[in-house]
Amino acid sequence: MQLRSVVDGLVNHTGGAFSRERLTALVDDLYEQMSAGAKIQTFVPVLVGRAALTQIRAEQIQAGEVLKTMPEVLIVCQANAGRSQAAAALFRYYAPGLLYVVSAGVAPLGHVLEEVTSGLAAHGVYLTDIPKKYSQEMLDVADHLVIVGEVGEELPARTGQDRHHWSDIPQIEDVRTADVPDVLVKIDGKVRDTLAQWMPDLELGDPVMSRAPDPV
């Protein structure tokens, strides 16, 4: 019943641009992906709805039904459990309102590691991305593609797409909890270096992940 309510909301949101059958198939597929690895099942339908909106938006842009208002950035890692979400949060922190950023994975785990979420929040950076698998439509509409670490497969990129591969970022789920802050500092540096290439006039300030955590 919850998933059918999600479909109803998507039908209303898209104004009939997508058939109910297409939206139902999308929601069911996303639910199967996301529920398999989710630690807490209660909120999965809500997360499925958010992931479906991301996919629908990409398809509408590709079809010319929605116009881009800012450059699109797609960040892909293997498990989508922290690295790509952290990078997305930091891109938004340094360039608020200047980029539309989506994170996704090749084989999402279904949850974001708590040490990543809390590690960012301690510095005033808030992670909002949910785990989801990348799609061809997401790849097709991205102006910038950032691949974090090794993803185990070749990601096709369209002609003229700016492409970056941060191959030296380790999988966070494979490192000790005590070493997670070091990985986040490394991601912070990559985000800042990349933004300096894309927007050389953007004032970045000091590296946020290298400063002392905010007082509790």
C-alpha positions as CSV (number, residue, x, y, z in Angstrom):
1,M,0.0,0.0,0.0
2,Q,2.9,2.4,0.8
3,L,4.5,1.8,-2.6
4,R,1.2,2.3,-4.4
5,S,0.9,5.6,-2.5
6,V,4.4,6.5,-3.8
7,V,3.2,5.7,-7.3
8,D,0.2,8.0,-6.9
9,G,2.4,10.8,-5.7
10,L,4.7,10.3,-8.8
11,V,1.7,10.3,-11.1
12,N,0.5,13.7,-9.7
13,H,4.0,15.1,-9.7
14,T,4.6,14.2,-13.4
15,G,1.2,15.3,-14.5
16,G,0.6,12.2,-16.6
17,A,4.0,12.5,-18.5
18,F,4.7,9.0,-17.4
19,S,2.2,6.1,-17.4
20,R,1.2,4.6,-14.1
21,E,2.5,1.2,-15.4
22,R,6.0,2.8,-16.1
23,L,6.1,4.4,-12.6
24,T,4.9,1.3,-10.9
25,A,7.7,-0.8,-12.6
26,L,10.2,1.9,-11.6
27,V,9.1,2.0,-8.0
28,D,9.0,-1.8,-7.7
29,D,12.5,-2.1,-9.1
30,L,13.9,0.6,-6.8
31,Y,12.2,-1.0,-3.8
32,E,13.8,-4.4,-4.6
33,Q,17.2,-2.7,-4.9
34,M,17.0,-0.6,-1.8
35,S,15.2,-2.9,0.6
36,A,17.7,-5.7,0.1
37,G,20.5,-3.8,1.9
38,A,18.5,-1.4,4.1
39,K,19.2,-1.8,7.8
40,I,15.8,-0.1,8.7
41,Q,12.9,-1.0,6.4
42,T,10.4,1.6,7.8
43,F,11.6,4.5,5.6
44,V,12.4,2.6,2.4
45,P,9.2,3.6,0.6
46,V,10.0,7.3,1.2
47,L,13.5,6.8,0.0
48,V,12.2,4.9,-3.1
49,G,10.0,7.9,-3.9
50,R,13.0,10.3,-3.7
51,A,15.2,7.9,-5.9
52,A,12.3,7.6,-8.4
53,L,12.1,11.4,-8.7
54,T,15.9,11.6,-9.5
55,Q,15.4,9.0,-12.2
56,I,12.3,10.7,-13.7
57,R,14.1,14.0,-13.8
58,A,17.0,12.6,-15.7
59,E,14.6,11.0,-18.2
60,Q,12.7,14.3,-18.6
61,I,15.9,16.2,-19.2
62,Q,17.1,13.6,-21.8
63,A,13.7,13.9,-23.6
64,G,13.9,17.7,-23.6
65,E,10.9,18.0,-21.3
66,V,12.8,19.7,-18.5
67,L,15.5,22.3,-19.0
68,K,18.8,22.3,-17.1
69,T,19.2,25.4,-14.9
70,M,22.8,24.6,-13.8
71,P,25.5,22.2,-14.6
72,E,24.7,18.6,-13.7
73,V,27.2,16.5,-11.7
74,L,27.0,12.7,-11.3
75,I,29.2,11.1,-8.7
76,V,29.5,7.3,-8.8
77,C,31.3,4.9,-6.5
78,Q,31.0,1.2,-5.9
79,A,28.8,0.7,-2.9
80,N,27.2,4.2,-2.6
81,A,27.6,3.9,1.1
82,G,29.5,7.1,1.9
83,R,32.2,8.3,-0.5
84,S,30.0,9.6,-3.3
85,Q,27.4,11.0,-0.9
86,A,30.2,12.8,1.0
87,A,31.6,14.2,-2.2
88,A,28.1,15.4,-3.2
89,A,27.5,17.1,0.2
90,L,30.9,18.9,-0.1
91,F,30.2,20.0,-3.6
92,R,26.9,21.6,-2.4
93,Y,28.7,23.1,0.6
94,Y,31.3,24.9,-1.4
95,A,29.1,25.8,-4.4
96,P,25.6,26.2,-3.0
97,G,23.0,26.7,-5.8
98,L,25.6,26.5,-8.5
99,L,25.5,22.8,-9.3
100,Y,22.9,20.1,-9.4
101,V,24.6,17.1,-7.8
102,V,23.5,13.4,-7.8
103,S,25.4,10.5,-6.2
104,A,24.9,6.9,-7.1
105,G,26.5,3.5,-7.0
106,V,27.3,0.5,-9.1
107,A,26.2,-1.9,-6.4
108,P,24.6,0.1,-3.6
109,L,24.7,-1.4,-0.1
110,G,21.3,0.2,0.8
111,H,22.6,2.4,3.7
112,V,25.0,5.2,4.4
113,L,27.7,4.5,7.0
114,E,26.9,6.4,10.2
115,E,30.5,7.4,10.6
116,V,30.4,9.3,7.3
117,T,27.1,11.1,8.2
118,S,28.3,12.1,11.7
119,G,31.8,12.9,10.5
120,L,30.5,15.4,8.0
121,A,27.9,16.8,10.4
122,A,30.6,17.5,13.0
123,H,32.0,20.1,10.5
124,G,28.7,21.6,9.5
125,V,28.3,19.6,6.3
126,Y,25.1,17.6,5.9
127,L,24.6,14.5,3.8
128,T,21.2,14.2,2.2
129,D,21.8,11.7,-0.6
130,I,20.2,8.3,-0.4
131,P,21.8,5.1,-1.7
132,K,20.7,4.3,-5.3
133,K,22.1,2.6,-8.4
134,Y,23.2,4.8,-11.3
135,S,21.2,4.7,-14.5
136,Q,22.1,5.3,-18.1
137,E,19.8,8.4,-18.1
138,M,21.8,9.8,-15.1
139,L,25.0,9.3,-17.1
140,D,23.5,10.8,-20.3
141,V,22.4,14.1,-18.7
142,A,25.5,14.7,-16.5
143,D,27.8,17.5,-17.7
144,H,30.5,16.3,-15.2
145,L,31.1,12.6,-14.2
146,V,33.1,11.9,-11.1
147,I,34.1,8.3,-10.4
148,V,35.3,7.7,-6.8
149,G,37.6,4.7,-6.4
150,E,37.4,1.5,-8.4
151,V,33.9,0.6,-9.5
152,G,34.5,-2.7,-11.2
153,E,33.0,-1.8,-14.6
154,E,33.5,0.8,-17.3
155,L,31.0,3.6,-17.1
156,P,30.0,4.9,-20.6
157,A,30.2,8.6,-21.0
158,R,28.7,10.8,-23.7
159,T,30.8,12.9,-26.0
160,G,31.9,16.2,-24.5
161,Q,31.3,15.1,-20.9
162,D,33.9,16.2,-18.4
163,R,35.1,13.1,-16.6
164,H,37.2,12.7,-13.4
165,H,38.4,9.6,-11.7
166,W,39.5,9.8,-8.1
167,S,41.1,6.4,-8.1
168,D,43.0,6.8,-4.8
169,I,40.0,7.2,-2.5
170,P,39.6,3.9,-0.6
171,Q,36.2,2.3,0.2
172,I,35.2,3.6,3.5
173,E,33.6,0.4,4.6
174,D,37.0,-1.3,4.3
175,V,38.9,1.1,6.5
176,R,39.0,1.4,10.3
177,T,36.5,3.7,11.9
178,A,39.3,5.8,13.3
179,D,40.6,6.3,9.7
180,V,37.3,7.6,8.2
181,P,38.0,11.2,9.0
182,D,41.2,10.9,6.9
183,V,39.2,9.6,4.0
184,L,36.8,12.5,4.3
185,V,39.7,15.0,4.4
186,K,41.0,13.4,1.2
187,I,37.5,13.7,-0.5
188,D,37.3,17.3,0.7
189,G,40.6,18.0,-1.1
190,K,39.4,16.3,-4.3
191,V,36.2,18.3,-4.3
192,R,38.1,21.6,-3.8
193,D,40.6,20.8,-6.5
194,T,37.9,19.9,-8.9
195,L,35.8,23.0,-8.2
196,A,39.0,25.1,-8.7
197,Q,39.1,23.7,-12.3
198,W,35.4,24.2,-13.0
199,M,34.9,27.6,-11.3
200,P,38.3,29.3,-10.8
201,D,36.7,32.5,-9.5
202,L,34.7,30.7,-6.8
203,E,35.9,31.6,-3.3
204,L,36.3,28.3,-1.4
205,G,37.6,29.5,1.9
206,D,39.6,27.1,4.2
207,P,39.1,23.4,3.9
208,V,36.1,22.6,6.0
209,M,37.1,19.0,6.9
210,S,40.5,20.0,8.1
211,R,39.3,22.4,10.7
212,A,38.4,21.5,14.3
213,P,34.9,19.9,14.6
214,D,32.1,22.2,15.6
215,P,31.3,22.3,19.3
216,V,28.4,20.0,20.3
